[in-house]
C-alpha cells in the first residue's frame, strides 16, 4: 500500500466512481485507515485531521488555488485547506455582471 493512498483515492474517481471514491476518502478523514508505519511494519491508525484538539490542525485559506491532475488543471477562487487537504472550494462571481450566473461558476 502506498503512502500516497489518501490522494490516490481522490484520483480513483474515474475507475471506482464518485460515490466509492468519496466513501474511501471519508474513511481517511475519519481516521478509520491504517498504514504499516509502526515498528516491524505494524499497522497504525493514520489521522489526517485532529478532531479532538482542533488547534493542532493547520488551517489555510487561499485564493486562485490551482489543482493539477495530469494534463488537466483547475483553478478555484477560494479554497479552505485543513492540513493541506482542500476541504471547501468556493467560486466568486461578480454581482455586477448579469451575464455571469451562478451556473457559470458551478460549471467552471
Contact map, one row per residue, 1 for C-alpha under 8 A:
111010000000000000000000000000000010000000000000000000000000000000000000000000000000000000000000000000000000
111110000000000000000000000000000000000000000000000000000000000000000000000000000000000000000000000000000000
111110000000000000000000000000000010000000000000000000000000000000000000000000000000000000000000000000000000
011111110000000000000000000000000000000000000000000000000000000000000000000000000000000000000000000000000000
111111111000000000000000000000000000000000000000000000000000000000000000000000000000000000000000000000000000
000111111100000000000000100100000000000000000000000000000000000000000000000000000000000000000000000000000000
000111111110000000000000000000000000000000000000000000000000000000000000000000000000000000000000000000000000
000111111111000000000000000000000000000000000000000000000000000000000000000000000000000000000000000000000000
000011111111100000001001100000000000000000000000000000000000000000000000000000000000000000000000000000000000
000001111111100000001100100000000000000000000000000000000000000000000000000000000000000000000000000000000000
000000111111110000000000000000000000000000000000000000000000000000001000000000000000000000000000000000000000
000000011111111110001000000000000000000000000000000000000000000000000000000000000000000000000000000000000000
000000001111111111011000000000000000000000000000000000000000000000000000000000000000000000000000000000000000
000000000011111111000000000000000000000000000000000000000000000000000000000000000000000000000000000000000000
000000000001111110000000000000000000000000000000000000000000000000000000000000000000000000000000000000000000
000000000001111111011000000000000000000000000000000000000000000000000000000000000000000000000000000000000000
000000000001111111111000000000000000000000000000000000000000000000000000000000000000000000000000000000000000
000000000000110111111100000000000000000000000000000000000000000000000000000000000000000000000000000000000000
000000000000000011111110000000000000000000000000000000000000000000000000000000000000000000000000000000000000
000000000000100111111111000000000000000000000000000000000000000000000000000000000000000000000000000000000000
000000001101100111111111100000000000000000000000000000000000000000000000000000000000000000000000000000000000
000000000100000001111111110000000000000000000000000000000000000000000000000000000000000000000000000000000000
000000000000000000111111111000000000000000000000000000000000000000000000000000000000000000000000000000000000
000000001000000000011111111100000000000000000000000000000000000000000000000000000000000000000000000000000000
000001001100000000001111111110000000000000000000000000000000000000000000000000000000000000000000000000000000
000000000000000000000111111111000000000000000000000000000000000000000000000000000000000000000000000000000000
000000000000000000000011111111111000000000000000000000000000000000000000000000000000000000000000000000000000
000001000000000000000001111111111000000000000111000000000000000000000000000000000000000000000000000000000000
000000000000000000000000111111110000000000000011100000000000000000000000000000000000000000000000000000000000
000000000000000000000000011111110000000000000010100000000000000000000000000000000000000000000000000000000000
000000000000000000000000001111111000000000001111100000000000000000000000000000000000000000000000000000000000
000000000000000000000000001111111100000000001100000000000000000000000000000000000000000000000000000000000000
000000000000000000000000001100111110000000001100000000000000000000000000000000000000000000000000000000000000
000000000000000000000000000000011111000000111100000000000000000000000000000000000000000000000000000000000000
101000000000000000000000000000001111100001111100000000000000000000000000000000000000000000000000000000000000
000000000000000000000000000000000111110011110000000000000000000000000000000000000000000000000000000000000000
000000000000000000000000000000000011111011110000000000000000000000000000000000000000000000000000000000000000
000000000000000000000000000000000001111111110000000000000000000000000000000000000000000000000000000000000000
000000000000000000000000000000000000111111000000000000000000000000000000000000000000000000000000000000000000
000000000000000000000000000000000000011111000000000000000000000000000000000000000000000000000000000000000000
000000000000000000000000000000000001111111100000000000000000000000000000000000000000000000000000000000000000
000000000000000000000000000000000011111111110000000000000000000000000000000000000000000000000000000000000000
000000000000000000000000000000000111110011111000000000000000000000000000000000000000000000000000000000000000
000000000000000000000000000000000111110001111100000000000000000000000000000000000000000000000000000000000000
000000000000000000000000000000111110000000111110000000000000000000000000000000000000000000000000000000000000
000000000000000000000000000100111110000000011111000000000000000000000000000000000000000000000000000000000000
000000000000000000000000000111100000000000001111110000000000000000000000000000000000000000000000000000000000
000000000000000000000000000110100000000000000111110000000000000000000000000000000010000000000000000000000000
000000000000000000000000000011100000000000000011111000001000000000000000000000000110000000000000000000000000
000000000000000000000000000000000000000000000011111111011000000000000000000000000000000000000000000000000000
000000000000000000000000000000000000000000000000111111000000000000000000000000000000000000000000000000000000
000000000000000000000000000000000000000000000000011111000000000000000000000000000000000000000000000000000000
000000000000000000000000000000000000000000000000011111111000000000000000000000000000000000000000000000000000
000000000000000000000000000000000000000000000000011111111000000000000000000000000000000000000000000000000000
000000000000000000000000000000000000000000000000000011111100000000000000000000000000000000000000000000000000
000000000000000000000000000000000000000000000000010011111100000000000000000000000000000000000000000000000000
000000000000000000000000000000000000000000000000110011111110000000000000000000000110000000000000000000000000
000000000000000000000000000000000000000000000000000000111111000000000000000000001111000000000000000000000000
000000000000000000000000000000000000000000000000000000001111100000000000000000011110000000000000000000000000
000000000000000000000000000000000000000000000000000000000111110000000000000000011111000000000000000000000000
000000000000000000000000000000000000000000000000000000000011111000000000000001111000000000000000000000000000
000000000000000000000000000000000000000000000000000000000001111110000000000001110000000000000000000000000000
000000000000000000000000000000000000000000000000000000000000111110000000000111100000000000000000000000000000
000000000000000000000000000000000000000000000000000000000000011111000000001111000000000000000000000000000000
000000000000000000000000000000000000000000000000000000000000011111100000001111100000000000000000000000000000
000000000000000000000000000000000000000000000000000000000000000111110000111100000000000000000000000000000000
000000000000000000000000000000000000000000000000000000000000000011111000111000000000000000000000000000000000
000000000000000000000000000000000000000000000000000000000000000001111111110000000000000000000000000000000000
000000000010000000000000000000000000000000000000000000000000000000111111100000000000000000000000000000000000
000000000000000000000000000000000000000000000000000000000000000000011111100000000000000000000000000000000000
000000000000000000000000000000000000000000000000000000000000000000011111100000000000000000000000000000000000
000000000000000000000000000000000000000000000000000000000000000000011111110000000000000000000000000000000000
000000000000000000000000000000000000000000000000000000000000000001111111111000000000000000000000000000000000
000000000000000000000000000000000000000000000000000000000000000001110001111100000000000000000000000000000000
000000000000000000000000000000000000000000000000000000000000000111100000111110000000000000000000000000000000
000000000000000000000000000000000000000000000000000000000000001111000000011111100000000011100000000000000000
000000000000000000000000000000000000000000000000000000000000001110000000001111100000000011110000000000000000
000000000000000000000000000000000000000000000000000000000000111110000000000111110000000011110000000000000000
000000000000000000000000000000000000000000000000000000000000111010000000000111111000011111000000000000000000
000000000000000000000000000000000000000000000000000000000011110000000000000001111100011110000000000000000000
000000000000000000000000000000000000000000000000000000000111100000000000000000111111111100000000000000000000
000000000000000000000000000000000000000000000000100000001111000000000000000000011111111000000000000000000000
000000000000000000000000000000000000000000000001100000001111000000000000000000001111100000000000000000000000
000000000000000000000000000000000000000000000000000000000101000000000000000000001111110000000000000000000000
000000000000000000000000000000000000000000000000000000000000000000000000000000001111111000000000000000000000
000000000000000000000000000000000000000000000000000000000000000000000000000000111101111110000000000000000000
000000000000000000000000000000000000000000000000000000000000000000000000000000111100111110000000000000000000
000000000000000000000000000000000000000000000000000000000000000000000000000000111000011111000000000000000000
000000000000000000000000000000000000000000000000000000000000000000000000000111110000011111100000000000000000
000000000000000000000000000000000000000000000000000000000000000000000000000111100000000111110000000000000000
000000000000000000000000000000000000000000000000000000000000000000000000000111000000000011111000000000001100
000000000000000000000000000000000000000000000000000000000000000000000000000011000000000001111100000000001000
000000000000000000000000000000000000000000000000000000000000000000000000000000000000000000111110000111001000
000000000000000000000000000000000000000000000000000000000000000000000000000000000000000000011111100100000000
000000000000000000000000000000000000000000000000000000000000000000000000000000000000000000001111110000000000
000000000000000000000000000000000000000000000000000000000000000000000000000000000000000000000111110000000000
000000000000000000000000000000000000000000000000000000000000000000000000000000000000000000000111111100000000
000000000000000000000000000000000000000000000000000000000000000000000000000000000000000000000011111110000000
000000000000000000000000000000000000000000000000000000000000000000000000000000000000000000000000111110000000
000000000000000000000000000000000000000000000000000000000000000000000000000000000000000000001100111111011000
000000000000000000000000000000000000000000000000000000000000000000000000000000000000000000001000011111111000
000000000000000000000000000000000000000000000000000000000000000000000000000000000000000000001000000111111100
000000000000000000000000000000000000000000000000000000000000000000000000000000000000000000000000000011111110
000000000000000000000000000000000000000000000000000000000000000000000000000000000000000000000000000111111111
000000000000000000000000000000000000000000000000000000000000000000000000000000000000000000111000000111111111
000000000000000000000000000000000000000000000000000000000000000000000000000000000000000000100000000001111111
000000000000000000000000000000000000000000000000000000000000000000000000000000000000000000000000000000111111
000000000000000000000000000000000000000000000000000000000000000000000000000000000000000000000000000000011111
